[in-house]
Amino acid sequence: MCVAECAYNKSIEQCNCVVPGIIYHHNDRICNSDELDECFHFNLSECYKICQQPCEFTDFEYDVQERKLEVKTMNSVEDLYSKDPALKNKAVMLVFLK
């Protein structure tokens, strides 16, 4: 979010409009191609220097498989769903982490 905000701020500062493709919520006008050629002279790598990236992060590997659920006490798929009307539109999802 910091990098997007930095790019947004530089865009407004230099062009008084927002460079297309900046993923940051705003209500400002999008720059046209002529404005970009004339005013926006900024290297995005400067935003990465300003916005320190995390020292560490957690990356999870996952695998998606679809299988028929074999439960002998179940007569139908509907038996997996709660009978509580407040949970009427909820589904069952089983997650197994490696």
Secondary structure, 3 states (H helix, E strand, C coil): CHHHHHHHHHHHHHHCCECCCCCCCCCCCECCHHHHHHHCCCCCHHHHHHCCCCCCCCCCCCCCCCCCCCCCCCCCHHHHCCCCHHHCCCCCCCCCCC
